[in-house]
Every structure is written in structure tokens, then in C-alpha cells.
Amino acid sequence: MNIRKRLGSFIAAPFLKVPREYFQFVKPSFSVTGEDLVLEGLLKAFRIPSPGFYVDVGANHPFRCSSTWRLTLRGWRGINIDVSPHAVSAFKKWRPRDVSLCTAVSTSTAPLYFVSRPQHDPFGSGNYVVVAPPTLSKGMTAVQVPTRTLASILDEYRPADPVEFLNVDCEGHDLEVLKSNDWSRHRPLMLGVEDAISTAPTKIERFCAQCGYSTIAFTGLTRFLVRDDLVRQAGFTAATAPAAA
């Protein structure tokens, strides 16, 4: 048991009324609905090399509600992308080995408007981007931000090397992010996309299927999709693939 678990068990065990030894079986999750734990299991199931390289679009925060922080703890490196300067500043502090970019990602390179409530929570999920100048409620701000395609970012920072995991969480702008990639040249092994629609196939699933990816797990908020050639190699199908647990 490492020192963090020892300290956590010593503090928490009396309040939870469980033996301190219980904590050797605890796996902390830093994501919203356990995405990082699901991802960890899928990486093993599909024998994806670790440590690897990730790209996180809409990265939000270095470790709070993060699907990639556990990867960082395991030695992974990556590219963190967010429209919030607060977020990018935090990533540069806590993940200095990574590339951190303050930009929107979309199919068009025309600037977008970043809408936020900075006095409430600069990292809040209420932040989003829109095409036209928005009508603002009290306490909201909007700033114009530069926009790039995902393909251009990968061309610059990952031109010839693989991306093991692409995570997209952009508050409703996720499909535009996916469409901005060149899927003939940049083909991550696994995708995690915020797509909370319960009725399948969703627009995101249909688009990803055209690009050669199959849905493997769903947390209720995030869909995990794996490249079809890896699914075939592993002998999985949509019915027999590892479940989100």
C-alpha cells in the first residue's frame, strides 16, 4: 500500500467504520462517471501500449473531473486543449511535460466566442463556445477565441507518431471537433466522447462508425469507441466487448 493510501485509510477508516485494510482495494477515480477506470480496463483488454500518448479536447482541469489524470500518473504524455485561459494555465503548472493549447477546435477556423461565468467557477462545465456573439445573462462574459481544426493540431504536434487515446468533452460541440480531424491520417486507437444521448446509434456513433470505430462501453455520459481493426484482433464484437464497470 503506498503512502497516499496509508494516509487516506488512517483518516477515513474511523468515519466509514471499515478496517483500514479495506483501502488497499480502493481505486480512486478523478473523472465524472468513472471514465478513467473504464478506460484503464479497456486499455488492458485491447492491449494498447502504456504509457502512451493522449489528446484531450475540452480538457477543463488537470485533475478535477479529468479522464486523463490517471494516465498522467502512469507516465502518459499528451496534448491538453481548452478555450479557458484559466484551464490552460493550470495545465501548464500541473502537467509541464504536456503541450497545453488555449484554442477552440472546430471544422471552421473562424473565431468562436467563449462564454463563461469566471466569478462562479472558471473551470465549470457551464462554459461553452458559440459561433455568433451571444446574449449574456448577469455574471456571464464572452471573449473571442482562436479556432483550429483537430487535424492541424495533430499535424503540428503529432505528425508521424500515434495517438493512443483521444478524449473529447466540449459541451455540445463534440461532433464538430470530430469532424475537424483528418481520419485518413490521424487514427487514434481509442476515443472517449461525451455523448449522453441514451438512444443508440447517436449522431456521434454514426459518424465514428463511418470513420471505422465501434462503441465498446458507455458510462451514461461518455462513450468509448475503439478502432475496428483492434476490435477484430481482440475477438470482440458489440455484444461481447468488455462492459463499462
C-alpha positions in Angstrom: 0.0 0.0 0.0 1.5 3.4 -1.0 1.8 6.4 1.3 -1.3 8.1 -0.1 -3.5 5.1 0.6 -2.0 4.6 4.1 -2.7 8.2 4.9 -6.2 8.1 3.4 -7.1 4.9 5.2 -5.8 6.2 8.6 -8.0 9.4 8.2 -11.1 7.9 6.6 -11.5 4.5 8.2 -12.8 5.7 11.6 -15.5 7.7 9.9 -16.6 5.0 7.4 -16.4 2.3 10.2 -14.4 -0.1 8.0 -11.0 -1.7 8.5 -8.0 0.3 7.2 -7.0 -2.8 5.1 -10.1 -2.1 3.0 -8.4 0.7 1.3 -5.9 -1.5 -0.4 -8.8 -2.5 -2.7 -9.9 1.1 -3.4 -9.3 2.7 -6.8 -9.8 6.4 -6.8 -11.5 7.9 -9.9 -10.8 11.5 -10.9 -13.5 11.6 -13.6 -17.2 12.4 -13.5 -18.7 8.9 -14.0 -15.7 6.7 -13.6 -14.4 7.2 -17.2 -10.7 6.9 -16.1 -11.3 3.4 -14.5 -13.3 2.2 -17.5 -10.5 3.5 -19.8 -7.9 1.7 -17.7 -9.7 -1.6 -18.1 -10.2 -1.1 -21.9 -6.5 -0.3 -22.4 -5.7 -3.7 -20.9 -8.4 -5.5 -22.7 -7.3 -4.3 -26.1 -3.5 -4.5 -25.2 -3.0 -0.8 -26.0 0.6 0.2 -25.1 1.1 2.1 -21.9 2.4 4.6 -21.2 1.1 6.1 -24.4 0.0 9.5 -25.8 -3.4 11.2 -25.4 -5.1 14.2 -26.8 -7.8 15.8 -24.5 -10.0 18.4 -26.3 -12.0 20.3 -23.7 -9.6 19.2 -21.0 -11.1 21.6 -18.4 -8.8 20.9 -15.4 -5.6 19.0 -14.7 -7.1 16.5 -12.3 -10.6 17.5 -11.2 -13.3 15.7 -13.3 -10.4 14.5 -15.6 -10.4 11.4 -17.7 -6.7 11.7 -18.3 -5.1 12.4 -14.9 -4.7 8.7 -14.1 -2.9 8.3 -17.4 -0.5 11.1 -16.4 0.1 9.4 -13.1 1.1 6.3 -15.1 3.6 8.1 -17.2 1.5 9.1 -20.2 2.1 12.4 -22.0 -0.3 14.4 -24.2 -1.9 17.5 -25.6 -4.4 19.4 -23.4 -6.7 21.7 -25.3 -9.2 24.2 -23.8 -10.7 27.6 -24.6 -10.3 28.8 -21.0 -7.0 30.6 -20.2 -7.6 29.6 -16.5 -7.6 25.9 -17.5 -4.6 26.1 -19.8 -2.6 28.0 -17.1 -3.4 25.2 -14.6 -2.3 22.5 -17.1 1.0 24.2 -17.7 1.6 24.2 -13.9 0.5 20.7 -13.1 1.4 18.9 -16.4 4.6 20.6 -17.5 5.6 17.6 -19.7 2.5 18.1 -21.9 1.6 20.5 -24.6 -1.3 22.8 -23.5 -3.1 24.9 -26.0 -5.7 27.7 -25.5 -7.8 27.4 -28.6 -11.3 26.3 -29.7 -11.4 23.2 -32.1 -13.9 23.1 -34.9 -14.4 22.4 -38.6 -14.0 26.1 -39.4 -11.1 28.3 -38.4 -13.3 31.4 -37.9 -13.0 32.6 -34.3 -15.6 31.4 -31.8 -17.0 33.1 -28.7 -16.1 31.6 -25.3 -18.9 32.1 -22.8 -18.1 31.7 -19.1 -19.0 32.6 -15.6 -15.5 33.2 -14.2 -16.6 34.7 -10.9 -18.6 31.5 -10.2 -16.2 28.8 -11.4 -13.6 29.3 -14.1 -13.4 25.6 -14.7 -17.2 25.0 -14.6 -19.0 22.8 -17.2 -21.3 25.8 -17.8 -18.6 27.2 -20.1 -19.2 26.7 -23.8 -18.4 28.2 -27.3 -20.8 29.7 -29.8 -20.5 30.9 -33.4 -22.2 34.3 -33.0 -21.9 36.9 -30.3 -24.2 35.6 -27.5 -26.8 37.4 -25.4 -25.3 37.4 -21.9 -27.1 36.9 -18.6 -25.8 38.6 -15.4 -22.4 37.5 -14.4 -21.5 36.0 -17.8 -18.7 37.1 -20.0 -17.8 36.3 -23.7 -14.5 36.6 -25.4 -13.5 35.8 -28.9 -11.0 32.9 -29.1 -8.9 31.5 -32.0 -10.1 28.3 -33.6 -8.1 25.4 -35.2 -9.1 22.1 -36.7 -8.0 19.0 -34.8 -6.2 17.9 -37.9 -4.0 21.0 -37.9 -3.1 20.5 -34.2 -2.1 16.8 -34.8 -0.2 17.8 -37.9 1.9 20.2 -35.9 2.4 18.3 -32.7 1.9 14.6 -33.7 2.6 14.4 -37.4 4.0 10.9 -37.6 3.5 9.4 -34.2 0.5 7.5 -32.9 -2.2 8.8 -30.5 -3.4 6.0 -28.3 -6.4 7.9 -26.8 -8.4 10.9 -27.9 -10.8 12.4 -25.4 -13.5 15.0 -26.5 -15.7 16.8 -24.0 -16.8 20.1 -25.4 -20.3 20.8 -24.1 -22.3 20.0 -27.2 -19.5 20.9 -29.7 -18.1 17.4 -29.7 -19.2 16.3 -33.2 -17.7 19.4 -34.8 -14.4 18.5 -33.1 -14.5 15.0 -34.5 -15.4 16.3 -38.0 -12.4 18.6 -37.9 -9.9 15.7 -37.9 -8.5 14.0 -41.0 -9.4 10.4 -40.2 -7.4 9.1 -43.1 -4.1 10.2 -41.5 -4.8 10.6 -37.8 -6.4 7.5 -36.3 -6.3 7.2 -32.5 -6.6 3.7 -31.1 -9.4 4.6 -28.8 -11.9 7.5 -28.4 -13.8 8.8 -25.4 -16.6 11.3 -26.4 -19.2 13.0 -24.2 -22.4 11.7 -25.7 -25.1 11.4 -23.1 -28.0 10.5 -25.5 -29.3 7.2 -24.4 -30.9 6.2 -27.8 -28.3 4.5 -30.0 -27.0 4.9 -32.6 -26.4 8.6 -31.9 -25.1 11.1 -34.4 -21.6 10.7 -32.9 -21.8 6.9 -33.1 -22.9 7.1 -36.7 -20.1 9.5 -37.6 -17.4 7.4 -35.8 -18.7 4.2 -37.5 -18.1 5.8 -40.8 -14.5 6.5 -39.6 -14.0 2.9 -38.6 -14.8 2.9 -34.9 -17.2 0.8 -32.8 -18.8 1.7 -29.4 -17.3 -0.5 -26.7 -18.5 1.0 -23.5 -20.9 3.7 -22.2 -20.8 5.3 -18.7 -24.1 7.1 -19.1 -22.2 10.3 -20.0 -19.2 9.2 -22.1 -19.0 6.7 -25.0 -15.8 4.8 -25.6 -15.1 3.7 -29.1 -12.3 1.5 -30.4 -10.8 1.3 -33.9 -12.4 -1.6 -35.8 -9.2 -3.4 -36.6 -8.3 -3.6 -32.9 -11.8 -4.9 -32.1 -11.4 -7.7 -34.7 -7.9 -8.5 -33.4 -9.2 -8.8 -29.9 -12.0 -11.0 -31.0 -14.7 -8.7 -29.5 -18.0 -7.6 -31.0 -20.5 -5.0 -29.8 -22.2 -7.9 -27.9 -19.0 -9.4 -26.4 -16.9 -6.3 -25.8 -15.8 -5.5 -22.2 -18.7 -3.8 -20.3 -18.3 -0.5 -18.6 -17.8 -1.3 -14.9 
